[in-house]
Amino acid sequence: DAGQSGGGAAAGSDGAKADGKSSESAQPQERILISEIEVKGASSELRQVATQSLVMKPNFAYTLKEVQEDVNRVFSTGYFSSCHPVAEDTRDGVRLTIEVKENPKLT
């Protein structure tokens, strides 16, 4: 959190990129309001496992790093062969869909 107070000064010295679009990687502290979080691509049981592993909650603001950490948390449950976030801008914030692919069942 100490880095957040210094983030404003760094942005001020970079006047050409004041819109924030091209300087996203230089602004890791920038927070995004997540209005909805949904897990897709899994059975209802594994969707619940994935949802319970998330730290993020709807209607809070998170950094890109925090979003990636949560996606990694879902993947590290070991139930999914792939896991990636899809962000969709909405009127109320960003709808985050975590698309997963279940590991094949062992028989």
Salt bridges, closest charged atoms under 4 A:
GLU36 OE2 - ARG95 NE 3.20
GLU66 OE1 - ARG31 NH1 3.11
ASP70 OD1 - ARG73 NH1 2.23
GLU88 OE2 - ARG95 NH1 3.10
ASP92 OD1 - ARG91 NH1 3.74
GLU99 OE1 - HIS84 NE2 3.27
GLU102 OE1 - LYS105 NZ 3.98
